[in-house]
Amino acid sequence: MSYQALARKYRPETFDRVVGQTHVTTTLRAALRKDKLSHAYLFAGPRGCGKTTVARLLAKAINCLENREGDPCGTCDTCQAIAAGNYLDVLEIDAASNTGVDNIRELRDMAQYSPSEGSNRVFIIDEVHMLSKGAFNALLKILEEPPARVYFCFATTEPNKIPRTILSRCQRFDFRLMSRDELGERLNEIASAEDTVLEPAALRLLVSMAEGSVRDGLSLLDQVIAGCDGSIAEQDVVDAFGLVRSEVYLELNEAIVARDAARALRLVEELAASGQSLDEFSRGVVTGFRNLLLLKIDPELAPMVDLPPDLVERLRQHADHFSEQDLLALIDLAGTHFERIHRSTQPRILLEASLVEYCRFESRVLLSDLARRLEALGGAPTGAAGGGGSVRPAPAKPATPPRASGGSSAKPASRAAATVGDTDDPWTRLIDDLMRRCPRVASCLMLGRPQVDLDAGRLTVEFGPDKKFQVKTIEADCPTIAEAATAVWGRPLKVVLGLGDTGQTESRREEIRQEVAPTHGEELQQARAEDPALDSLVDLMGGEPLPESERENWKSGD
């Protein structure tokens, strides 16, 4: 007898043998028991998660001669014929190769005839989203007026490509990928049935490569079993699929921590010499930094790291050498590098450049945190901790001072509140209050020139003739402006907006903006002017602006 692939050999024969789709099988069994079947079902989900298998089981259950509480027996002639693909009343169609309207018209004609063997006729259409527009239209007619004792099961990985007119006439079930535990248990069970010992480290790799797909996992296991004799170790899986050893990523971490670019480049040479995929290695680098981040955030997240316990412990030690900001920046870098390497015709050169960049990576730390540390050591007064700037220390080499960035990670509104709240100018205080409550209104109002008549209880804001759009934008917000103005001037004020010859002068507008919404650099400059100790610290560290693209990863130092 010819060899049968594991994915076919161990295909579930009953609903209770389907792994991880209880939410689907429970409902279908109940519908079978109560005789409340729909004439059309849509099974949607990722590849290899059991859509076609469940469709066949449903076809068996509908026609089974000994249906057992909604479950096909799997042993009667009908069940065995359906499993073998020899049952005339269960027809499987691959929509990827039968996309035309003529194919569906033929199916529609077949559906009009009575079942030849069983009591019901079932059509299973796989990858139904591949049908043409004309084919869908032809299919729609039969779904609108389905013949008695005819059922349709549609399977697809892309339900978004199916017309809504078809979707609305089907009962939809969404299949999910397996969890690592579910898939691992299934692969172990099948390996045992094949008289093969699957070592835990090897099982971990197979589960990781399958990415939740049972069929992919069984195909991978099938390939490894073919090249092994009764036992599968981690190295067998690595050799079979040309994988990069997990230890390589830990060695890269050590090279980055030691700032040893030469060691990192030797890793690339070893990988290239052994014929391993540099593209896959660069993808794995992203995952490696992600694993470090998980362990840095909380060591209890170790179960989310797909590595054996001994390597997780080493990884936890590596995580101590990085800050969360470092790892966020490294993940962003590595993701960008992978995309370039994946598309490049010279992946090795780009990979080598990437690893050098990681080894020359400059650690990030908040300037306010650094100031607090100095304060704790008696090296700076309390005021030095108030700066929200961010520091980018240089490489940790002897006699090389770190570099501070001129950027700031503090929120502008909170920084402005401490400064503007003390100003003598009520108009600036009004803009500041609105900037925190409603930035859109404050930004438009800032363009106008105020005139306050306390006796008349009126605040008039005059805008330039070219600011008609801004006036229209905030007209409905006059009550909000009036409420804020009343609080600032201490008496009820009515707000009047209007167009005039001129609005607020450019210089005055810029002056107000710097007070209520300073840029990162302006914040740090103002903090330095107010705190001589902080000013000296930034000078000592050789301040430079933090790139705008990196600022979004920073948190406030408050």
C-alpha positions in Angstrom: 0.0 0.0 0.0 1.3 3.4 -0.9 2.4 5.8 1.9 -0.3 8.1 3.3 0.6 11.6 4.6 0.0 12.1 8.3 -2.4 15.0 7.6 -4.6 12.6 5.7 -4.0 9.5 7.8 -5.0 11.2 11.0 -7.8 13.4 9.7 -10.6 13.4 12.4 -13.4 10.9 11.8 -15.8 12.4 14.3 -16.5 16.0 15.6 -15.0 15.3 19.0 -11.6 14.5 17.4 -11.4 18.0 15.8 -8.9 20.1 17.7 -9.5 23.6 18.9 -12.8 24.3 17.1 -15.3 23.4 19.9 -17.3 26.6 19.2 -18.0 25.2 15.7 -18.5 21.5 16.3 -20.8 22.0 19.4 -23.2 24.2 17.4 -23.2 21.9 14.4 -23.9 18.8 16.5 -26.8 20.5 18.2 -28.3 21.6 14.9 -28.0 18.0 13.7 -29.7 16.6 16.8 -32.5 19.1 16.6 -32.8 18.8 12.8 -32.3 22.5 12.3 -29.6 22.5 9.7 -29.1 25.5 7.4 -29.0 25.0 3.7 -25.6 26.8 3.4 -22.6 27.2 5.7 -19.5 29.3 5.4 -16.4 28.1 7.2 -13.8 30.9 7.3 -10.4 30.9 8.9 -6.6 30.6 8.3 -5.1 27.7 6.4 -4.9 24.3 7.9 -7.2 24.8 10.9 -9.9 22.2 9.9 -12.4 24.0 7.6 -12.6 21.3 4.9 -12.4 18.6 7.5 -15.4 19.9 9.4 -17.3 20.3 6.1 -16.7 16.6 5.3 -17.7 15.6 8.8 -20.9 17.6 8.4 -21.5 15.8 5.1 -21.0 12.5 6.8 -23.3 13.4 9.7 -26.1 14.4 7.3 -25.9 11.1 5.4 -24.7 8.7 8.1 -26.8 5.6 8.4 -26.1 5.4 12.2 -26.0 9.0 13.2 -25.1 9.2 16.9 -26.5 12.3 18.6 -25.2 14.5 15.8 -21.9 12.7 15.3 -21.2 10.5 12.3 -20.3 7.0 13.3 -17.3 6.9 10.9 -17.6 3.2 10.3 -20.7 2.7 8.2 -20.5 2.3 4.4 -21.6 5.9 3.8 -19.1 7.4 6.2 -16.2 5.3 4.7 -17.3 6.2 1.2 -17.3 9.9 1.9 -13.9 9.6 3.6 -12.5 7.9 0.6 -14.1 10.5 -1.8 -16.3 7.8 -3.5 -19.7 8.9 -2.4 -21.7 10.3 -5.4 -23.9 12.6 -3.3 -21.0 14.5 -1.7 -19.2 16.5 -4.3 -16.1 18.6 -3.5 -15.1 21.4 -5.8 -11.9 23.5 -5.8 -13.0 27.0 -6.6 -9.4 27.9 -7.4 -9.5 25.8 -10.5 -13.2 26.0 -11.2 -13.8 29.7 -11.1 -16.1 30.2 -14.1 -19.8 30.7 -14.4 -20.1 27.5 -16.4 -18.8 25.4 -13.5 -21.3 26.8 -11.1 -24.2 26.4 -13.7 -23.2 22.7 -13.9 -23.3 22.5 -10.2 -26.7 24.2 -10.1 -28.1 21.7 -12.6 -26.8 18.8 -10.6 -28.5 20.1 -7.5 -31.9 19.8 -9.1 -31.6 16.0 -9.3 -32.6 13.8 -6.4 -29.7 12.1 -4.4 -28.6 8.9 -6.0 -27.3 7.0 -3.0 -28.1 8.8 0.3 -30.9 10.9 1.6 -29.1 14.2 1.0 -26.8 15.8 -1.4 -23.9 18.0 -0.1 -21.7 20.3 -2.2 -18.4 21.4 -0.6 -16.7 24.3 -2.3 -13.2 25.0 -1.1 -11.6 28.5 -1.5 -14.9 29.8 -2.5 -13.6 33.4 -2.6 -11.8 32.5 -5.9 -15.0 32.3 -7.9 -15.6 35.0 -10.5 -18.3 37.6 -10.3 -20.4 35.7 -12.8 -20.0 32.5 -10.9 -21.2 34.1 -7.6 -24.2 35.5 -9.4 -25.0 32.0 -10.7 -24.5 30.6 -7.2 -26.8 33.3 -5.7 -29.8 32.0 -7.6 -29.6 28.5 -6.1 -29.0 29.9 -2.6 -32.1 32.1 -2.8 -34.3 29.0 -3.7 -32.4 25.9 -2.5 -33.8 22.5 -3.5 -34.9 20.2 -0.7 -32.3 17.9 0.7 -29.4 19.9 -0.8 -26.7 21.5 1.4 -23.8 23.8 0.6 -20.5 24.1 2.7 -18.2 26.9 1.6 -14.6 27.1 2.9 -12.4 30.2 2.6 -9.4 31.9 3.9 -10.5 35.3 2.7 -14.2 35.9 3.6 -13.8 39.6 2.8 -13.7 38.8 -0.9 -17.1 37.1 -0.9 -20.1 39.2 -1.9 -22.4 40.3 0.9 -25.3 38.8 -1.0 -23.7 35.4 -0.6 -22.7 36.0 3.0 -26.1 37.0 4.0 -27.5 33.6 2.9 -25.0 31.5 4.8 -24.5 30.6 8.5 -20.9 31.7 9.1 -18.4 30.0 11.4 -15.0 31.5 12.0 -12.2 29.0 12.7 -9.2 29.9 14.7 -5.6 28.8 14.8 -4.5 26.3 17.5 -2.8 27.4 20.7 0.8 26.2 21.3 -0.5 23.7 23.9 -3.3 22.3 21.7 -1.0 21.9 18.7 1.8 20.5 20.8 -0.5 17.9 22.3 -1.8 16.9 18.9 1.7 16.5 17.4 2.9 14.5 20.4 -0.1 12.2 20.1 0.5 11.5 16.4 4.2 11.1 16.9 3.5 8.4 19.6 1.1 6.7 17.2 3.9 6.6 14.7 6.3 5.0 17.3 8.4 8.1 17.3 9.7 10.0 20.4 9.4 13.7 20.0 11.8 15.5 22.3 10.4 18.7 24.0 12.9 21.0 22.2 12.1 19.5 18.9 8.3 19.8 19.6 8.8 23.4 20.5 10.4 24.2 17.1 7.8 22.3 15.1 4.9 24.1 17.0 6.6 27.5 16.4 7.1 26.8 12.7 3.5 25.6 12.2 2.2 28.9 13.6 -1.1 27.4 14.8 -1.9 25.4 11.7 -2.6 21.7 12.4 -2.0 20.7 8.8 1.3 22.6 8.6 2.4 21.0 11.9 1.6 17.5 10.6 3.4 18.2 7.3 6.5 19.3 9.2 6.3 16.3 11.5 5.9 14.0 8.5 9.1 15.4 6.9 11.2 15.0 10.0 9.9 11.5 10.8 11.0 10.5 7.3 14.6 11.4 8.0 14.8 10.0 11.6 14.9 6.6 13.3 12.4 6.5 16.1 13.5 9.7 17.9 13.5 13.4 16.9 15.8 15.8 18.6 16.0 19.6 18.2 19.0 19.4 16.0 17.1 17.0 13.7 14.5 19.7 13.1 17.2 22.4 12.7 19.0 20.3 10.1 15.8 19.3 8.3 14.6 22.8 7.7 17.8 24.8 7.7 16.8 26.7 10.8 19.0 29.1 12.8 19.9 27.8 16.2 18.2 29.6 19.1 21.6 30.1 20.7 22.7 32.3 17.7 20.3 35.0 18.8 21.5 34.9 22.3 25.1 35.2 21.0 24.0 38.3 19.1 22.6 39.8 22.3 25.9 39.2 24.0 27.7 40.9 21.1 25.4 43.9 21.4 25.8 44.2 25.1 29.6 44.0 24.7 29.5 46.4 21.8 31.5 43.8 19.8 30.6 44.4 16.2 33.3 41.9 15.0 31.7 39.1 17.0 28.3 39.9 15.4 29.8 39.9 11.9 31.4 36.5 12.5 27.9 35.2 13.3 26.8 36.3 9.8 29.8 34.6 8.3 29.0 31.3 10.1 25.4 31.4 9.0 26.3 32.1 5.3 29.0 29.4 5.3 26.5 26.8 6.6 24.0 27.9 3.9 21.3 29.2 6.3 18.8 31.8 5.3 20.0 35.3 6.2 16.4 36.5 5.5 15.0 34.2 8.2 17.8 35.2 10.6 16.9 38.9 10.2 13.3 38.0 10.9 14.4 36.1 14.0 16.3 39.1 15.2 13.0 41.0 15.5 11.5 38.2 17.5 14.6 38.1 19.7 14.3 41.7 20.7 10.6 41.2 21.3 11.4 38.3 23.7 13.8 40.6 25.6 11.1 43.2 25.9 8.6 40.8 27.3 11.1 39.6 30.0 12.1 43.2 30.7 8.5 44.3 31.3 7.7 41.3 33.5 9.7 38.0 34.0 6.3 36.3 34.6 5.7 36.7 30.8 8.3 33.9 30.2 5.5 31.5 29.0 5.0 33.8 26.0 8.7 33.3 25.0 8.9 30.3 22.7 12.3 29.0 24.1 13.3 26.2 26.4 13.7 27.1 30.1 17.5 27.3 30.1 17.6 29.7 27.2 14.8 31.8 28.8 16.9 32.2 31.9 19.9 33.4 29.8 17.6 35.7 27.9 16.3 37.1 31.2 19.9 38.0 32.2 20.4 39.7 28.9 17.3 41.8 29.4 18.9 43.4 32.5 21.3 45.2 30.2 18.6 47.0 28.2 15.9 49.5 29.1 12.4 49.3 27.7 13.1 52.3 25.6 16.2 50.6 24.1 14.2 47.5 23.2 11.3 49.5 21.7 13.8 51.4 19.5 15.7 48.1 18.6 12.4 46.4 17.6 11.6 49.3 15.4 15.0 49.3 13.8 15.1 45.5 13.3 11.6 45.5 11.7 12.7 48.2 9.2 16.0 46.3 8.5 14.1 43.1 7.9 11.9 44.7 5.3 14.9 46.0 3.5 16.8 42.7 3.7 13.8 40.8 2.5 13.5 42.8 -0.7 17.2 43.3 -1.3 19.4 41.5 -3.9 22.3 41.9 -1.5 20.9 40.7 1.9 24.2 39.9 3.5 25.6 43.4 3.2 22.5 44.9 4.6 22.4 42.4 7.4 26.0 43.1 8.3 25.3 46.8 8.4 22.3 46.2 10.6 24.2 44.2 13.1 26.9 46.8 13.3 24.2 49.4 13.9 22.8 47.3 16.8 26.3 47.0 18.3 26.8 50.8 18.0 23.4 51.5 19.4 23.2 54.3 21.8 21.2 53.7 24.9 18.2 55.9 25.7 17.4 57.3 29.1 15.2 60.1 30.2 17.0 63.3 31.2 14.7 63.8 34.2 15.6 60.2 35.4 19.3 61.0 35.1 18.9 64.2 37.0 17.0 62.4 39.8 19.8 59.8 40.0 22.3 62.6 40.4 20.2 64.2 43.0 20.1 60.9 44.9 23.9 60.9 44.8 24.0 64.5 46.0 25.2 65.7 42.6 22.2 68.0 41.7 19.5 70.0 43.4 15.9 69.0 43.3 15.2 71.4 40.4 17.4 69.4 38.1 14.8 66.6 38.0 12.2 68.9 36.5 13.5 68.8 32.9 11.6 66.6 30.6 14.5 66.2 28.1 15.6 62.8 26.9 19.2 61.7 27.0 21.0 59.6 24.4 24.3 58.4 26.1 27.1 57.6 23.9 28.9 54.2 23.9 30.1 53.1 27.2 33.9 53.5 26.6 36.5 54.9 29.0 37.0 58.6 28.8 34.0 59.0 26.4 31.3 61.2 27.9 27.6 60.4 27.1 25.6 62.7 24.8 22.4 64.3 25.9 19.7 65.0 23.5 18.0 68.4 23.1 14.7 66.7 22.6 12.1 66.5 25.4 9.6 63.8 26.2 7.4 65.7 28.6 3.9 66.7 27.5 3.8 70.3 26.3 0.5 71.0 28.1 1.8 69.9 31.5 5.0 71.9 31.1 3.2 75.0 30.0 0.8 74.8 32.9 3.6 75.3 35.3 4.9 78.3 33.5 1.9 80.1 32.0 -0.1 79.8 35.1 2.1 82.5 36.7 2.0 85.0 33.8 0.4 88.4 34.3 -1.2 88.3 30.8 -4.8 87.1 31.1 -5.0 86.5 27.3 -2.1 84.1 27.5 -3.7 82.3 30.5 -6.9 82.0 28.5 -5.1 80.4 25.5 -3.2 78.1 27.9 -6.5 76.9 29.5 -8.1 76.3 26.2 -5.0 74.6 24.8 -5.4 71.9 27.5 -9.2 71.6 27.2 -9.7 72.1 23.5 -6.5 72.5 21.4 -8.5 73.1 18.2 -10.2 76.2 19.7 -7.1 77.5 21.3 -5.1 77.2 18.0 -7.7 79.2 16.1 -8.3 81.8 18.8 -4.5 82.5 19.1 -4.7 84.1 15.6 -7.0 86.8 16.8 -6.3 90.1 18.6 -8.3 90.5 21.9 -10.1 93.6 23.2 -11.7 93.4 26.6 -14.4 95.8 27.8 -15.0 94.8 31.5 -17.7 97.5 32.0 -19.7 96.1 29.0 -18.8 92.5 30.0 -17.5 91.7 26.5 -14.5 90.1 25.0 -14.1 90.9 21.3 -11.6 88.9 19.3 -10.7 90.5 15.9 -9.2 88.3 13.1 -7.5 89.3 9.9 -9.5 89.2 6.7 -7.9 86.0 5.6 -9.0 84.1 8.7 -12.7 83.6 7.8 -12.4 79.9 7.9 -10.9 79.9 11.5 -13.7 82.2 12.7 -16.4 79.8 11.3 -14.6 76.9 12.8 -14.9 78.1 16.4 -18.2 80.1 16.3 -20.1 77.3 17.9 -17.5 77.2 20.7 -18.1 80.7 22.0 -19.8 79.4 25.2 -16.7 77.4 26.0 -14.5 80.4 25.3 -16.8 82.6 27.4 -16.6 80.2 30.3 -12.8 80.1 30.3 -12.6 83.9 29.9 -15.0 84.4 32.9 -12.6 82.3 35.0 -9.6 84.3 33.9 -10.9 87.8 34.2 -13.1 87.1 37.3 -16.4 88.4 35.9 -19.0 87.3 33.3 -17.9 88.0 29.7 -19.6 87.6 26.4 -17.4 86.6 23.5 -17.7 88.2 20.1 -15.7 87.0 17.1 -15.2 89.1 14.0 -13.1 89.9 11.0 -11.2 93.2 10.9 -8.2 94.8 9.2 -5.6 92.9 11.1 -5.4 90.0 13.6 -2.8 89.2 16.1 0.8 90.1 15.1 3.1 87.4 14.1 5.6 88.1 16.8 3.0 88.2 19.6 1.4 85.0 18.3 4.7 83.2 18.3 5.5 84.5 21.8 2.2 83.1 23.1 2.7 79.8 21.3 6.1 79.3 22.9 4.5 79.8 26.3 1.5 77.5 25.9 2.7 74.9 23.4 6.6 74.8 23.3 8.4 72.4 21.1 10.7 69.7 22.7 13.7 71.9 22.1 12.1 75.0 23.5 11.0 73.1 26.6 14.5 71.9 27.3 15.9 75.4 26.6 13.5 77.0 29.0 14.2 74.3 31.7 17.9 75.0 31.3 17.4 78.8 31.6 15.4 78.2 34.9 17.8 75.6 36.4 21.6 76.4 36.2 22.4 72.8 37.4 20.5 71.3 34.6 22.1 73.7 32.1 25.5 72.6 33.3 24.6 68.9 33.1 23.4 69.2 29.5 26.6 71.2 28.5 28.7 68.5 30.2 27.0 65.8 28.2 27.3 67.5 24.9 23.6 67.9 24.1 22.1 67.2 20.6 18.5 67.0 19.4 16.7 63.7 19.6 15.4 62.7 16.1 11.7 63.4 15.7 11.1 59.8 14.6 12.3 58.5 17.9 10.4 60.8 20.2 7.1 59.0 20.0 8.5 56.0 21.9 9.3 58.1 24.9 7.2 58.5 28.0 6.9 61.6 30.1 9.5 61.8 32.9 6.8 63.0 35.3 
